[in-house]
Amino acid sequence: MINYHNIIKWIAGYAEGANADTLIIGVSGGVDSAVVSTLCAHTGKNVLLLKMPITSNEENTRLSNLHAAELTREFDNVREIEINLTSSYNTLQGNLLQSFPNSPLANANTKSRLRMVALYYAATCHGGLVVGTGNKVEDYGVGFFTKYGDGGVDISPLADLTKTQVRELAKQLNVNTEIIAAAPTDGLWEDNRTDEEQIGVSYEELEWAMEYLENSTTQQLTPREKEVIEIYLTFHHKNKHKMLPIPTYRITT
């Protein structure tokens, strides 16, 4: 069982070291952002929840509103702000489409990057830190995040926890059961596809693949396990550029 008190102390300690007055979290209605925002609330620091709909799915919006309402009701140090970015996104997309072809992937990434801009605007105004919501499989396994979008953060409290561990932590923190049970989705696509539909495997399978490859075991694999390994490695190699430091040319004599 994860000791969430240690994570709370780590967040608070980092914020104090950075002289940050406020912790800024984008809440999406998913379990990851719900857990991170609850952990931040327990630090006693000022916490700002940003709800940033962009042509968003009604269910994601409902769960986001539900979590924000419950957290602000329970903690005096937490407040919420909604910034509807739909018109900003539509304007930017319209300008871009004058010079570039329409790309569903580029559109999805643009939504994530617009949210990052809003988060850092708030962080600058409040002298705060943007707190990331990515978990271990997303951040270091398959790179399932938008570069300079939801990957653009100051600290990542969950980046060493699997999705399974995040859900266990959510139960310990009394996160709403609807949010814990909801199918994971990044909410960036017009067809409201889930993470599993995008990747082709479940988070539980990705966790298994990550552990299998880290331990270099020689067990016999089933056809499905071989397929999962192949999918994991495909995403890992394709997205490795997100998980590594920016390549820098070094001057030599």
Secondary structure, 3 states (H helix, E strand, C coil): CCCHHHHHHHHHHHHHHCCCCEEEEECCCCHHHHHHHHHHHHCCCEEEEEECCCCCCHHHHHHHHHHHHHHHHHCCCEEEEECCCHHHHHHHHHHHCCCCCCCHHHHHHHHHHHHHHHHHHHHHHHCCEEECCCCHHHHHHCCCCCCCCCCCCCECCCCCCCHHHHHHHHHHCCCCHHHHHCCCCCCCCCCCCCHHHHHCCCHHHHHHHHHHHHHCCCCCCCHHHHHHHHHHHHHHHHCHHHHCCCCCCCCCC
